[in-house]
Amino acid sequence: MEISFAEIFWDNIYFFALGMKQVPTATAMAVWTATTLILIKIAELYLFDGKLNWSEAFFLLLITIGIIGQIHFHCHHSGMM
């Protein structure tokens, strides 16, 4: 079964809208953008035999820490934890 680009696009918009109901817009946008960057890099590695150097790995790690920090900070300060 193939998934079309349009299906992925609308699913992406739907889940982003759901996320914005739970967290502030800036947090949702930051997490959405960072997650997209990480998934693009994973796709590059597996689909196009891309390479990962130390600087890319380091900055992807910082992005991941930022995502976790944003989610934790929002949950902690909004009483969700």
C-alpha positions as CSV (number, residue, x, y, z in Angstrom):
1,M,0.0,0.0,0.0
2,E,1.4,3.3,-1.0
3,I,0.9,6.5,0.9
4,S,0.6,9.6,-1.2
5,F,2.3,13.0,-0.5
6,A,-1.1,14.6,-0.1
7,E,-2.0,12.1,2.6
8,I,1.2,12.7,4.5
9,F,0.7,16.5,4.1
10,W,-2.9,16.5,5.5
11,D,-1.9,14.1,8.3
12,N,0.9,16.4,9.2
13,I,-1.4,19.4,9.3
14,Y,-4.0,17.5,11.4
15,F,-1.5,16.3,14.0
16,F,0.1,19.8,14.2
17,A,-3.3,21.3,14.8
18,L,-3.9,18.7,17.6
19,G,-0.6,19.6,19.1
20,M,-1.4,23.3,19.1
21,K,-4.4,22.6,21.3
22,Q,-2.2,21.3,24.0
23,V,0.9,23.6,23.9
24,P,1.5,27.2,22.9
25,T,2.0,27.9,19.2
26,A,5.7,28.7,19.5
27,T,6.4,25.4,21.3
28,A,4.4,23.4,18.8
29,M,6.2,25.1,15.9
30,A,9.6,24.5,17.4
31,V,8.9,20.8,18.1
32,W,7.4,20.3,14.7
33,T,10.3,21.9,12.9
34,A,12.9,20.1,14.9
35,T,11.2,16.8,14.5
36,T,11.0,17.3,10.7
37,L,14.7,18.1,10.5
38,I,15.5,14.9,12.4
39,L,13.2,12.8,10.2
40,I,14.7,14.3,7.0
41,K,18.2,13.4,8.2
42,I,17.1,9.8,9.0
43,A,15.5,9.5,5.5
44,E,18.7,10.8,3.9
45,L,20.7,8.2,5.8
46,Y,18.5,5.3,4.9
47,L,17.1,6.2,1.5
48,F,20.0,8.0,-0.1
49,D,23.0,6.4,1.7
50,G,23.9,9.7,3.2
51,K,26.7,10.2,5.7
52,L,26.5,11.6,9.2
53,N,29.5,13.5,10.5
54,W,30.3,14.5,14.1
55,S,29.0,18.1,13.7
56,E,25.7,16.9,12.3
57,A,25.3,14.3,15.0
58,F,26.2,16.9,17.7
59,F,23.6,19.5,16.4
60,L,20.9,16.8,16.0
61,L,21.6,15.9,19.6
62,L,21.1,19.5,20.6
63,I,17.9,19.7,18.6
64,T,16.6,16.5,20.4
65,I,17.6,18.0,23.8
66,G,15.7,21.2,22.8
67,I,12.6,19.2,21.9
68,I,12.6,17.3,25.2
69,G,13.3,20.6,27.1
70,Q,10.4,22.4,25.4
71,I,8.0,19.6,26.2
72,H,9.2,19.2,29.7
73,F,9.2,22.9,30.4
74,H,5.7,23.3,29.1
75,C,4.3,20.3,31.0
76,H,6.0,21.3,34.2
77,H,4.8,24.9,34.1
78,S,1.3,24.2,32.9
79,G,0.5,21.7,35.6
80,M,0.4,18.7,33.3
81,M,3.1,16.8,35.2
